[in-house]
């Protein structure tokens, strides 16, 4: 069997969770091919056991940790052309690879291409509604854009066999006409947290001492996280810890991060869950995949949504309900505040107890395995065209 996986390449979260699917599919003897772009494609090239084809790039724009919808609209005037180019490239990949089924993670041209070519498609997404107008209530242009995108998303999603949501039940807002397609399967994790080696064993493996206080800061694959990294750098002397692991992603040049025995600089980590597991606190943007990983692993964390990014804000408020996250506004965050948050978590025994409860609650989900079962089922149910 052949499965083509086409994740959104903005950031690394979409590709990261699709890599979890790909690993499980390969265990089932499936031939997997990826197609993506941007940071997602760069991430895939780090994994030598996965083949990846490059697609035309789409971009979001902003500065200092803030997403700028108006500037993105202005810079994306050629988006229809890029969309058509993407469909053209997708169709070439599909015709050459001849997949039995296509998995599209938040890349919404794919269901159209798949429908035209008569290949079943499954959509993976944690977001079906966009709330840009909430952030820009007086901007009619943004309102019109959001309405148009909403109609488009509903029409395109209806072309799919199913919509897999890598989260818990009722975690997202679903348009009424799509309710019958929704399958909540739980987070896509590369490993179950209980299958990881113990914290002490991982610390020995990765070069940390048992008694050290460790903070992990990760900002995904876009350049929106540079502002957060800069704040943590300036706060490093005020943070009562021994090591700070700073993961920049492929889009951020780490030259501004000081060389220090306290700071460990990483551009990319294949085994991110292991590095999370050795950490006492995780500081991150509010990308869905990372938020799900850190929550499912029961690690106290600080979540900082990209400003004016409604999906990240929703992600942050969603995981905050579990009681192991502090949500901060990047515009109001400074070195003293982030240091105070981290130091408070170190001493918060109640949060540590809640973390164990959350970890246990998430252990009942088998999102990756359940998603793969559905993918294989829909592929087997489809009759190949003559």
N, C-alpha and C positions, 0 to 999 in steps of 0.2 A: 504494500500500500504506500502511496505517496501523499504527503501533506505539505502544502505550501503555506508558510506563515508570513504575513505582511503586517508588521506592527508600525504604528506611528513612530517616527524617528526623532521627534522633539523631546529632548530629555532622554533618560535611559530607563525610566520605569516601565514603559510599555514593552520594550525589548527584554528587560530583566525578567518580567513575569512570563513572557513567551519562551524564554530560555528554559524556565522550569517545565513548561509544557513539552518543549522539544526533547528534553532529557527523558521524560517519562514515555513519550512517543517512541523514541529510539529503543528504549527497553522493551517495547512491544514489537520491535522489528520493523518499524515504520521508517521510510526514507523521507527525511525532512529537508526542505530548502527554505531559507529566509530571503526576503526582499525588504529593504528599508532604506533610510537616508539619514543624514545629519548625525547627531550624537549616537543615535541607535545603531546606525551602520558602523560607526567607529567602534562601538562596544562589541558588536558581533565579530569584527575582525580580530578582536583579542581572543576569541574562542576558536581555536584551530580545528575543533571537531564539528563546527557548523559551517556550511556553505552559505554565502550571502551575496545577493545581487543588489547593486546600488540603484535607487530610484531618484527621480528629480526631487529637489529639496523644498520644503516649506519652512517658514520661519515665523516666530513671534518676536516682537521688539519691545524693549523697555530699558530702564537704567536704574542702577542702585537698588535692585531687588523689587522693582515695580514694573508690572506689565502695563504697557501703554496701548490700549485698544484702538485709539484714534490713529496713532502713528502706524500701528500694524496694518490698519485698513488702508492708510495712505501708501505704505510700502508694498502692499499686497494687491495692487491694482492689476497685476498680471496673474493673480491666482487662478482665474478660469483657464488660462493657457497652461499653467503648471499642472492644473488638475487634469486637463486633457492629455498633456505629455505623460503624466503619471499613469493614466489609463492605458495609453499606448504602450508604455514600457511594461506595465503589468500584463497586458495581453500577450506580449512577446514572451515574457517569462512563463506564463501559463501554457501557451502553445508548445513551448519547448520542453517544459518539465512534465506536462500532462498529469497534474495532481488529481487525486480522487476527491479531495475536498480542500477548501481554502479557509484558513483562520485569519481574520482581519482584526487587529487590535487597534480600535479607534482611528483607523485609516479608512475614511468613508467613501473613497472612490472605488474601493475594491468590490463591494457588493454589486455595484453597477457592472463592472467589468466581468465579474463572475457570472452574473445573470445573462449578459450578452453571449458569453461563451458556453453557457449551459453547465456550469460547474457549481455544485452546492457550496454555500459559504456560511460560516458561523462568525458572528461578531462577538468580540470580547470588549467590554467597556465598563467603566465605573461611573459614566456620566452620559445621560441622554438629554438633559436640559441645561441650558446655559443662561446665566443670570447677569450678563454684562450690563443690562439696563439698571439693575439694582445698584451697581457701582457708579452709573452715570445717569441718574434719574431725569436730568433736564436735557439730555442729548437725544433728540429724535432720530438722528442718523444711526446711533447705536441701537436704539429700540427697533428700527426697521431691519437692521442687520440681524439682530437676535431673532426676530420673528421669521426672517427668511431662513436662517440657519436651522431654527426649530422645525420648520416644515420639511426642509431638506433631510434632516436627520431622521425624522419619522418615515419619510418615503423610502429612503435608502435602507434603513433598518428592517423595513417590511420585506425587503428582498431576501433576507437571510432565513436560514432554517431555524436558527435559535440565536438568542442573545445571552451570552454567559457573563454573569456579574461576579467578579472575584472578591466578593464581600459577603457579609451576613444578610439575612432576610430583611427586606424593606430598608436597605441602606441608601437607596437612591430614589429620586422622583422619576416615575415611569409614565409617559403619555399613555392614555387609556387604550389607544389602538395597538399598542405594543405589548400589553400585559400578557397575552397568550404566548409570546415568544421568550419571556424572561425565565432564566434559570439561575437562581442564586446558588453558587457552589462553594463559596468561602475563598479565602486568600490562596493565590498560587504561590506556594513556597517551594524553593529548590530542595529543601529538606524539612522534615518535621522537626520542630525544636527538640522534642524528646529523643530524636535520633542523633543529635549532635553530641560530641564528647562533652564531658563536664567542663565547667569554667576553668578549673585549675589545670586540667589537661590541655585545654586550648591555649591558655596563657603560656604554658611551657612551650608549646609548639610554635607560637607566634612571637615569643621573645619577651614576655612580660612576667614580672615577679608576682607571686600569689597575693602579696599584701598591697600591691599598688592600687591607687585610685585611678581609673582610666575613663576618659571622656572621648567619645567618637563624634566627630562633626562631619556630616556628609551633605552635599548640596546638589546631587544628581548630575545630569548631563548638560544643563543649559548654563549660560553665564549670569543668570539672575541671582545665583547664590554668592557671588563675590562679596557683596556688602556684608552678608552674615559672617563669612570667613574673616573679613577684615575686623569686624567687631570682636570676634573671639580671639584673634591675634592680639588686639590691644588689651583684652581682658585676661590674657594668659597668666600674668603674674598675680592676679587677684583670685584666680581659681585654685581652690584648695585640693589639687590633685597632683599626681606624679607624671602622668602622660596624657597628651592630647593628640588623638589621631585625626588628621585633617585630610578628607578625601575631596579633591577639587573637581573631578570629572574632566573629560577631554577638552572642554571649551575654555577652561580658566588656566591662565599661566600662573604657576605657583611662586613666581619670583618675589612677590610681596610678603610671603610667609617667611618669618625669620628662621634661620638655622638655629636650632636649640635642642639640648638634650631632652627637654620636656615635650617638644613637638615632633610628631612623626608625620611626614608628608607623604601622601599617596595620591596618584592621579586616578587610579582605577583599582578595584579589588574584585577578582572573580569570586572569591569566597566571602562575600560581604556578610552573610549571616554568621560566620565564625568570628569575624571582627566585631560584630554587634554583641555576640555572646560573651566576649571577654570584657566588654565595657560595662561600667556601672551607670553611666548616663549617655544617652544619645541626643545630639542636637541636630536638627534636620529641617529642611523645607517641608512643605506639606504635600509632596507628591504621593499619590495613592499607594503605590507599591511599597515604598519605604515606610509609610505610615502603617500599612498592614503588617509588614515584617516585624517592625519594632513592637507593635501592639501584640501580635500573636506570640512573640518571644517573651512578652512580659517584662520589657526593659523600661524603667522610668525615663521620660524623654521631655525635650523642649521642642515644640513644633512652631515654626515661623513661616506662615503662608506668604507667598509672593503677593505683594501689594496689588490690589485691583484684579486679582485672579480669582474669580468666584468659585471655581472648582477646588482650588487649594484651600480657600476659606471653609468650604463645606467639608472637605477632608479633615481639616483641623478640628472643627467643631464636632464632627462625628467621633473621632478617636478620643477627644477630651472627655466624652461621656464615660469612658472606662476608668477614669480617675487616676491615671498614671502619666498624664501629659499636662505640661504647662504651655499654653498658647500665648505667643507674644506677637506684637505688631512690629514689623521691621522698622517702621518710621519712628517708633517710640523707644526702640531698643538702643541701649548704649553699653559700653564695656562693664560698667559697674552693675547694671541690671542683670546682664547675662551671667556674670560671675556670681551674683547673689542668688539667682535661680538655681544654678548648678550646685552651689554649696548647700543650699537649702535641701535639694533632693538628696544629697549625700547623707544628711542627718534626719531625713523623714522616714521613720520606721513604718508608719502607717502606709505610706505610698509603696514601700517595699513589700509589705504584706498584700496590698491590693494587686501588685504586679504578679504575685504568685497565683492569686485567684484568677486574674485575667488570662494568664498563661494556661491554666487548667481549663478555662472555659473555651479557649480557642483550640485546644488539643482535640476536640471532637470533630473538627472540620478536616476534610481531605480534599481541598479545593482542586489541587493539581490532578490527583487521581480521578476525581469525579468528572472534571472537565475533559480529560482524555477519554474516558469511557463514552461520554456524549459525542465527542468528535468522531471516534471510531464507529459508533452506532449510526450516526447520520451518513458517514461515508459508506458503510456497508449497505444501508437501506437504499442508497442511490443507485439506480441502474445506469451504467455507462451508456452514453448515446452511441448509436451505430456510426 
